[in-house]
Amino acid sequence: MNARTLVISAAALPAALFLGGCETTDARYVDSKGTSTIVSLDQIDIQDWNKAADEMVASLLASGVLERAPEQPAVLAISRIVNNTQQQVDTDSLTRKIRIALNQSGKTLTTTTLGLGGKAEDPLAKDAAEMQAMLGGQKKTTTLPNYTLSGKLLEDRTRAGNTRQVTYTFQLALTTIRDGLAVWEDEKQITKQGSRPSVGF
């Protein structure tokens, strides 16, 4: 190896090391419920919503509460889910997954014409129901639910050296319209630990 070749090789070495250290992974589809999703510490990830929803649904169905409703399938209304975490989250990511699973179980129906502050989730359905009731000479325009589903999202953060840990707590309660009693409650905690986001878990 002559001196000129040695100089070129030395100049190319940093570039080779840089390119070798940079991972270039093309975008690809992964299973939303699989083990290849990204795990982050600063937000609730898709797998966190999926895990919390699946476990909450299993708990509620196993409790037998829904079978005790005066009518079958039980009618469910979604109430307020309070977000006490440090991040902006769409709580519908949790409640929608839960209501879909419950509706598909055949044990509940979800009303979309009742909402907090009189705001219906589906205003058109509410207007259509009121019009139909008016044309039929009826006074009752909305089916009252048997239960309301409410909850809270909490988080707890701590660290030791460079290792950070966050625990997200998902709390839900099912309350009867008849007497205002909580007939089912549960909470699920998801704890993540590390120094930076990673792929897979």
HUPEVEN-V686099 format. One record per run of one state. SS is the DSSP state (@ for helix, = for strand, . for the rest). FROM is the first residue (numbers start at 1). TO is the last residue. If there is no record, write none. Layout:
ss:SS from:FROM to:TO
ss:SS from:FROM to:TO
This chain:
ss:. from:1 to:2
ss:@ from:3 to:21
ss:. from:22 to:37
ss:= from:38 to:39
ss:. from:40 to:45
ss:@ from:46 to:63
ss:. from:64 to:65
ss:@ from:66 to:68
ss:. from:69 to:73
ss:= from:74 to:84
ss:. from:85 to:91
ss:@ from:92 to:105
ss:. from:106 to:107
ss:= from:108 to:110
ss:. from:111 to:115
ss:@ from:116 to:118
ss:. from:119 to:122
ss:@ from:123 to:135
ss:. from:136 to:146
ss:= from:147 to:160
ss:. from:161 to:162
ss:= from:163 to:176
ss:. from:177 to:181
ss:= from:182 to:194
ss:. from:195 to:197
ss:= from:198 to:199
ss:. from:200 to:201
